[in-house]
Amino acid sequence: MIVPADNEIRLDLPDGPRVDTEIVHFYSDGLRLNGVLVTPRERAGAMPALVASHGWSGAVNFRVLPLAGRLARRGYAVLALDHRGFGRSEGARLRCDPYEQVRDVSNAATYLAGRPEIDGSALGVIGASFGGAIAVAAAAADERLRACVALVPLADGRRWLRDLHAGPHGGPHGDLNGGPHGGPHGPGSWPAFLDRVARDEAERVRTGLGERVPLGTLMPLPPSPAADAEAALIATAYPEGYPLENARLALGFSPEQLVSAIAPRALCLITPGDDTVIPAEHSLALHARAGEPKALHLLPHGGHGGPMGELVDTTAELAGAFLAEHLPPGAAS
């Protein structure tokens, strides 16, 4: 997560019951990972707990904290982790291997289950954007995760990247022109991008070194004040750029092929209908392939960042009602 320079953890909560935060550490594949554990100050007995997974940029996890605080007020412990290589966690810097991140979630669940204030039989996972897809894959892989809440998740990495690069804001990626939103527009952008990814893979095999690029080269977005602010935040936090390898790793990641394994455990999908980064059809595809129990909430507006931003209270209400049914506080076994 991106923690402010003064190390203050900002939950941006309205007036209400107090919550506590704690910086915690645990290990995943031998790497020391960092996280923020958010818990209700007033509690009786062992709590259910959620692991929160951040997005592809690594910035979303900081914005997970306001939602974590709202869910903590409903009786949940929420561990918002920095995946390996992001924030203050160890690992190859900014390398995003989805299956490694799934293991990070599973190991975070193991860490939570070992804490005395946590009900180890009542664990779940929540994630936003690419983290929503990680949440789906983690719930499919780890039967201890009894509930999954996925916000604006992608269903298939190849389809997602193809649509971004072949759309009006993709373009040839021979250099870094085009700033944070990608390169010049053109119908040949997708094949050109795949060729660049393949050449990068060959170079890494030959020399062990690969290209690093701005996030906008990986996922070109339409210019907007929100996108510009996001790009500035990311450029400040991660000036070294992202491995181009992240695109190759995402191309082979298809949560829609995994989601059916979650049932009979519960899945909740929340997405705005006007999301242009990961369109709502990804949530619809996941919902269509998931078994029961499942819920799909299509919000009328808000864009990609809405569920974690202006609509965070709505998100907390929807996610909280779903969790109260499928992972209720006060039900420690």
C-alpha positions as a printed NumPy array, in Angstrom:
array([[  0.   ,   0.   ,   0.   ],
       [  1.116,   3.581,  -0.334],
       [  1.419,   4.853,   3.244],
       [  1.826,   8.626,   3.572],
       [  5.338,   9.854,   4.281],
       [  4.413,  10.75 ,   7.858],
       [  3.424,   7.088,   8.378],
       [ -0.083,   8.096,   9.418],
       [ -2.646,   5.477,   8.451],
       [ -5.695,   7.365,   7.229],
       [ -9.009,   5.557,   7.282],
       [-11.151,   8.605,   6.41 ],
       [-14.015,   7.352,   8.562],
       [-17.092,   9.39 ,   9.464],
       [-17.969,   9.752,  13.129],
       [-18.784,   6.436,  14.752],
       [-17.3  ,   3.519,  16.679],
       [-13.524,   3.561,  17.011],
       [-11.231,   1.147,  15.214],
       [ -7.598,   0.251,  15.816],
       [ -4.773,  -0.197,  13.324],
       [ -1.569,  -2.193,  13.629],
       [  1.378,  -2.617,  11.264],
       [  1.995,  -6.36 ,  10.987],
       [  4.451,  -8.63 ,   9.198],
       [  4.367, -12.232,   8.071],
       [  6.222, -14.412,   5.58 ],
       [  5.164, -15.72 ,   2.185],
       [  7.548, -18.032,   0.31 ],
       [ 10.294, -16.777,   2.626],
       [  9.606, -13.093,   1.88 ],
       [  8.682, -10.708,   4.678],
       [  5.397,  -9.011,   3.798],
       [  3.945,  -5.859,   5.311],
       [  0.328,  -5.157,   6.13 ],
       [ -2.073,  -3.011,   8.111],
       [ -4.506,  -4.851,  10.373],
       [ -7.697,  -2.898,  11.084],
       [ -9.887,  -4.128,  13.955],
       [-12.9  ,  -2.879,  15.917],
       [-11.912,  -1.389,  19.258],
       [-14.979,  -2.803,  20.979],
       [-15.41 ,  -6.52 ,  20.441],
       [-16.603,  -9.618,  22.227],
       [-14.907, -12.908,  21.46 ],
       [-12.955, -13.977,  18.412],
       [-13.556, -11.99 ,  15.221],
       [-14.028, -13.099,  11.624],
       [-11.24 , -11.765,   9.428],
       [-10.703, -10.676,   5.831],
       [ -7.54 , -10.438,   3.758],
       [ -7.602,  -7.395,   1.437],
       [ -5.703,  -7.545,  -1.874],
       [ -4.585,  -4.418,  -3.743],
       [ -4.709,  -3.705,  -7.449],
       [ -2.197,  -3.984, -10.3  ],
       [ -0.706,  -0.566,  -9.599],
       [ -0.099,  -1.325,  -5.931],
       [ -1.809,   1.964,  -5.082],
       [ -5.302,   0.636,  -4.544],
       [ -4.448,  -0.957,  -1.225],
       [ -4.074,   2.438,   0.398],
       [ -7.602,   3.203,  -0.737],
       [ -8.736,  -0.147,   0.659],
       [ -8.164,   1.23 ,   4.152],
       [-11.323,   3.391,   4.302],
       [-13.382,   0.316,   3.387],
       [-11.403,  -1.768,   5.877],
       [-12.296,   0.713,   8.605],
       [-15.987,   0.564,   7.739],
       [-15.963,  -3.241,   7.778],
       [-14.089,  -3.217,  11.085],
       [-16.961,  -1.211,  12.525],
       [-19.178,  -4.136,  11.534],
       [-17.092,  -6.559,  13.579],
       [-14.407,  -7.704,  11.111],
       [-10.646,  -7.722,  11.306],
       [ -9.24 ,  -6.673,   7.919],
       [ -5.612,  -7.261,   6.938],
       [ -4.679,  -5.   ,   4.01 ],
       [ -1.394,  -6.417,   2.766],
       [  1.366,  -5.229,   0.49 ],
       [  1.882,  -8.099,  -1.932],
       [  5.473,  -9.188,  -2.468],
       [  7.469,  -6.528,  -4.275],
       [  5.018,  -3.727,  -3.432],
       [  4.997,  -1.095,  -0.714],
       [  7.261,  -2.17 ,   2.128],
       [  7.17 ,  -5.888,   1.405],
       [ 10.178,  -7.846,   0.207],
       [ 10.371,  -9.369,  -3.262],
       [ 11.184,  -8.456,  -6.856],
       [ 10.188,  -4.82 ,  -7.071],
       [  6.703,  -4.283,  -8.552],
       [  6.629,  -7.717, -10.172],
       [  2.994,  -8.861, -10.258],
       [  2.644, -12.626, -10.618],
       [ -1.029, -13.384,  -9.915],
       [ -0.386, -16.889,  -8.651],
       [  2.305, -15.651,  -6.271],
       [ -0.179, -13.061,  -5.035],
       [ -2.725, -15.821,  -4.462],
       [ -0.16 , -17.5  ,  -2.211],
       [  0.351, -14.19 ,  -0.406],
       [ -3.378, -14.092,   0.35 ],
       [ -3.363, -17.689,   1.562],
       [ -0.354, -17.054,   3.789],
       [ -1.982, -13.902,   5.138],
       [ -4.999, -16.047,   6.05 ],
       [ -2.701, -18.472,   7.86 ],
       [ -1.183, -15.556,   9.758],
       [ -4.609, -14.271,  10.758],
       [ -5.79 , -17.705,  11.858],
       [ -2.857, -17.869,  14.278],
       [ -3.789, -14.68 ,  16.116],
       [ -5.746, -15.266,  19.333],
       [ -8.358, -12.579,  18.649],
       [ -9.262, -14.075,  15.248],
       [-11.754, -16.867,  14.601],
       [ -9.668, -19.063,  12.322],
       [-12.789, -20.83 ,  11.06 ],
       [-14.255, -17.529,   9.773],
       [-11.883, -16.192,   7.135],
       [-12.639, -14.376,   3.897],
       [-11.007, -12.271,   1.199],
       [-11.772,  -8.943,  -0.421],
       [-10.039,  -7.177,  -3.285],
       [-10.423,  -4.35 ,  -5.767],
       [ -9.528,  -4.185,  -9.465],
       [ -6.728,  -6.691, -10.176],
       [ -6.955,  -7.42 ,  -6.441],
       [-10.585,  -8.384,  -6.973],
       [ -9.419, -10.971,  -9.483],
       [ -6.787, -12.157,  -6.995],
       [ -9.532, -12.46 ,  -4.371],
       [-11.55 , -14.692,  -6.72 ],
       [ -8.543, -16.885,  -7.517],
       [ -7.52 , -17.109,  -3.854],
       [-11.015, -18.12 ,  -2.751],
       [-11.087, -20.747,  -5.493],
       [ -7.742, -22.159,  -4.327],
       [ -8.116, -21.974,  -0.538],
       [-11.194, -23.582,   0.999],
       [-10.546, -21.841,   4.319],
       [-11.781, -18.614,   2.69 ],
       [-15.504, -18.892,   3.292],
       [-16.53 , -15.64 ,   1.61 ],
       [-15.139, -13.557,  -1.246],
       [-15.975,  -9.942,  -2.082],
       [-14.573,  -8.783,  -5.439],
       [-14.838,  -5.125,  -6.438],
       [-14.428,  -4.207, -10.13 ],
       [-12.572,  -7.491, -10.832],
       [-11.293,  -8.693, -14.182],
       [-12.429, -12.065, -15.497],
       [ -9.678, -12.731, -18.034],
       [ -6.31 , -10.986, -18.284],
       [ -5.827, -11.439, -22.021],
       [ -9.274, -10.1  , -22.893],
       [ -8.819,  -7.183, -20.509],
       [ -5.438,  -6.101, -21.906],
       [ -6.526,  -6.678, -25.501],
       [ -9.517,  -4.384, -25.084],
       [ -7.396,  -1.679, -23.424],
       [ -4.683,  -1.752, -26.086],
       [ -6.932,  -2.224, -29.105],
       [ -9.319,   0.486, -27.918],
       [ -9.147,   4.232, -28.583],
       [ -6.528,   4.849, -25.896],
       [ -4.122,   2.087, -26.86 ],
       [ -1.424,   2.552, -29.436],
       [  2.059,   1.589, -30.601],
       [  4.376,   1.16 , -27.65 ],
       [  7.809,   1.403, -29.221],
       [  8.774,   4.116, -26.723],
       [  7.284,   5.874, -23.741],
       [  5.642,   8.733, -25.61 ],
       [  2.036,   9.311, -24.768],
       [  2.786,   9.908, -21.09 ],
       [  0.909,   8.115, -18.325],
       [ -1.968,   7.052, -20.572],
       [  0.016,   5.087, -23.145],
       [  1.181,   5.809, -26.687],
       [ -0.385,   7.158, -29.871],
       [ -3.635,   5.579, -30.931],
       [ -3.844,   3.067, -33.758],
       [ -5.554,  -0.152, -34.776],
       [ -2.276,  -2.096, -34.707],
       [ -1.578,  -1.393, -31.054],
       [ -2.488,  -4.839, -29.703],
       [ -0.208,  -6.875, -32.007],
       [  2.56 ,  -4.32 , -31.449],
       [  2.165,  -4.607, -27.698],
       [  2.227,  -8.417, -27.79 ],
       [  5.392,  -8.256, -29.905],
       [  7.014,  -5.94 , -27.38 ],
       [  6.078,  -8.285, -24.533],
       [  7.519, -11.26 , -26.436],
       [ 10.779,  -9.421, -27.147],
       [ 11.034,  -8.496, -23.477],
       [ 10.561, -12.133, -22.483],
       [ 13.343, -13.181, -24.87 ],
       [ 15.668, -10.519, -23.457],
       [ 14.991, -11.625, -19.894],
       [ 15.718, -15.233, -20.847],
       [ 18.947, -14.181, -22.574],
       [ 20.277, -11.632, -20.065],
       [ 18.123, -11.845, -16.939],
       [ 17.07 ,  -8.227, -17.447],
       [ 13.761,  -6.88 , -18.665],
       [ 12.221,  -3.55 , -19.524],
       [ 10.542,  -1.286, -16.963],
       [  7.744,   0.982, -18.089],
       [  5.181,   3.427, -16.685],
       [  1.883,   1.886, -15.687],
       [  0.208,   3.635, -18.625],
       [  2.29 ,   1.591, -21.043],
       [  0.886,  -1.591, -19.513],
       [ -2.703,  -0.377, -19.289],
       [ -3.492,   2.735, -21.376],
       [ -6.425,   4.66 , -19.935],
       [ -8.559,   7.52 , -21.22 ],
       [ -7.264,  10.884, -19.966],
       [ -9.27 ,  12.325, -17.095],
       [ -8.592,  14.295, -13.91 ],
       [ -8.911,  11.078, -11.878],
       [ -6.534,   9.186, -14.176],
       [ -4.041,  12.059, -14.097],
       [ -4.14 ,  12.155, -10.292],
       [ -3.676,   8.386, -10.14 ],
       [ -0.734,   8.546, -12.556],
       [  0.928,  11.271, -10.484],
       [  0.441,   9.299,  -7.267],
       [  1.913,   6.15 ,  -8.797],
       [  4.834,   7.965, -10.432],
       [  5.748,   9.457,  -7.054],
       [  5.447,   6.168,  -5.19 ],
       [  7.058,   3.943,  -7.834],
       [  9.352,   6.105, -10.019],
       [ 11.342,   3.066, -11.179],
       [  8.421,   1.835, -13.298],
       [  6.836,  -1.597, -13.627],
       [  8.304,  -4.726, -15.218],
       [  6.879,  -5.206, -18.7  ],
       [  6.831,  -8.869, -17.651],
       [  3.697,  -8.063, -15.643],
       [  1.759,  -7.997, -18.908],
       [  2.914, -11.503, -19.838],
       [  1.934, -12.757, -16.398],
       [ -1.511, -11.15 , -16.658],
       [ -2.084, -12.636, -20.124],
       [ -2.094, -16.117, -18.593],
       [ -4.441, -15.254, -15.718],
       [ -8.131, -16.092, -16.163],
       [-10.193, -16.003, -12.955],
       [-13.324, -16.93 , -14.908],
       [-11.77 , -20.366, -15.391],
       [-11.369, -20.696, -11.605],
       [-14.454, -19.063, -10.121],
       [-16.677, -22.168, -10.171],
       [-14.414, -23.74 ,  -7.525],
       [-15.567, -21.21 ,  -4.912],
       [-19.04 , -22.742,  -4.469],
       [-20.57 , -23.733,  -2.121],
       [-18.7  , -20.89 ,  -0.436],
       [-20.051, -17.405,  -1.11 ],
       [-19.088, -14.833,  -3.755],
       [-20.13 , -11.173,  -3.971],
       [-19.311,  -8.994,  -6.996],
       [-19.664,  -5.197,  -6.934],
       [-18.989,  -3.023,  -9.991],
       [-20.223,   0.236, -11.537],
       [-21.854,  -0.047, -14.928],
       [-19.768,   2.852, -16.269],
       [-16.322,   1.402, -15.466],
       [-14.099,   1.928, -18.528],
       [-10.953,   0.378, -16.982],
       [-12.396,  -3.058, -16.211],
       [-15.881,  -3.009, -17.758],
       [-18.826,  -4.566, -15.963],
       [-18.892,  -7.454, -18.451],
       [-15.997,  -8.968, -16.494],
       [-18.131,  -9.167, -13.348],
       [-21.028, -10.499, -15.413],
       [-18.769, -13.234, -16.813],
       [-17.577, -14.215, -13.345],
       [-21.128, -14.254, -12.01 ],
       [-22.319, -16.43 , -14.896],
       [-19.672, -19.069, -14.182],
       [-19.918, -18.991, -10.386],
       [-22.038, -21.379,  -8.378],
       [-24.391, -20.474,  -5.558],
       [-24.428, -18.654,  -3.229],
       [-23.5  , -15.58 ,  -5.221],
       [-24.495, -11.934,  -5.487],
       [-23.92 ,  -9.319,  -8.194],
       [-24.381,  -5.602,  -7.547],
       [-24.211,  -3.314, -10.599],
       [-23.881,   0.281,  -9.439],
       [-25.304,   2.943, -11.779],
       [-22.196,   5.135, -11.764],
       [-18.866,   5.723, -10.074],
       [-16.323,   4.514, -12.598],
       [-13.46 ,   2.213, -11.735],
       [-12.486,   3.974,  -8.52 ],
       [-16.003,   4.634,  -7.271],
       [-16.444,   1.585,  -5.011],
       [-13.301,   2.56 ,  -3.082],
       [-13.842,   6.316,  -3.34 ],
       [-17.052,   8.296,  -3.586],
       [-19.175,   5.148,  -3.224],
       [-17.229,   3.566,  -0.375],
       [-20.191,   3.846,   2.007],
       [-22.422,   2.082,  -0.517],
       [-19.754,  -0.576,  -0.98 ],
       [-19.494,  -1.064,   2.768],
       [-23.273,  -1.472,   3.039],
       [-23.424,  -4.05 ,   0.247],
       [-20.334,  -5.963,   1.331],
       [-21.331,  -5.743,   4.983],
       [-24.793,  -7.19 ,   4.36 ],
       [-23.296, -10.028,   2.305],
       [-20.68 , -10.806,   4.958],
       [-23.247, -10.645,   7.76 ],
       [-25.079, -13.494,   6.037],
       [-22.12 , -15.652,   5.039],
       [-19.377, -14.736,   7.548],
       [-21.241, -13.291,  10.537],
       [-19.45 , -11.762,  13.532],
       [-20.154, -13.448,  16.828],
       [-20.4  , -16.934,  15.318],
       [-17.043, -18.267,  16.524],
       [-17.027, -22.046,  16.61 ]])
